[in-house]
C-alpha cells in the first residue's frame, strides 16, 4: 500500500502557543506570530525518506509564492492551493475556524487518493512531531478496521471530544469523512465535540449511537457508549509520539503523574490519556481488545468512572 502525508494549514499561523508551566506552578500561554516555512521544510526533509507522497494543502498567500514554487521542485511533494470561499470567510468572522481545517484536510486527502495512496497521516503546518514514530502508526493502521481513525489521545474526562492535532487513517475514509462533515449541519459549537460526533456518524453509519452520545442526560450511559466507540472507530496513538509534539515552535508541556496522564491545565477538557499502559488494565480493555460483549463494556464503564473519580481527588 502506498502511504502519504498531508501537511495542512496556513503558511502563517498567528495564535496562542501551548500552556507553559511557570516556576510558581501556574500556567501561562503567549501569543506567537508563527511563520510556518521552516517547520514545513523540516517536515519535508524527514518525510521524504518515509512516505511515498507528501501533499501540502494550504491557503493561497502571495507572500509565500517563491517558497511554494521552490517546493514544487522537491521530489515526491505536491502542492494544493485553496482560496477562501465567501462562506468560509463568514464562518471565520464568526470564530468558526474548524471548517478551514476540514477543507484543507479534504483537499490534501483527495490529492493523495488520486495518486494512489491508500493510508495517510495528517499533520498541521504549525505542528511538529516525530515522523518516524508517526510512520510506524501508518504501517500498523494497514491491519486495522478500515472505518477507524487514529488520533493523538483520549480525553479522559470528556470521552466525546476528539483531539485534532494529527490523524492516521485510510485515504478514502478521510475523504468521505470530510465530505460528510462539510455537507452536514453542525451538531455542536465546540469543534472537538463536533468532530467526534460528525466523524463518528460517518464512520459508524449509526445515527442512533450518535444520538445516544449526544442527547442522553446520563453521563454513565454516555460513557458506556463512548467506550464502544473508542474500541471500534477511534483509537489513541502512542504516548511516545505525543511527547515529541511541538506547537508553533514550542514543546507541548506535559506532566507525568505516575499513571501516564498528561494535562496542560487543571480544567477537565485538557486532561488527556495517550499511552499503552493504564490503571486497572483499562487501556487494554478500551483500545486493544475488541469488546463485543455488552457486559464487559458495562464493567469497563464502571471501572472508568471509578478511576475518573480517583483522578479528580489527585488533582
Secondary structure, DSSP 8 states (H G I E B T S, - for coil): -EEEEEEES-SEEEEE---EE-TTS-EE--EEEEE-HHHHHHHHHHHTTT-SEEEEEEE--GGGHHHHHHHTTSTTEEEEEE---HHHHHHHHTT--HHHHHHHHHHHHHHHHHTTEEEEEEEETTEE--HHHHHHHHHHHTTS-TT-EEES-EETT-TT----S-EEEEHHHHHHHHHHHHHS--S-SSHHHHHHHHHHHHHH--HHHHHHHHH-S-HHHHHHHHHHHHHHTEEE--HHHHTT-EETTEE------SSSEEESSSSGGGEEE--S--GGGHHIIIIIS----HHHHHHHHHHHHHHHHHHHHH-
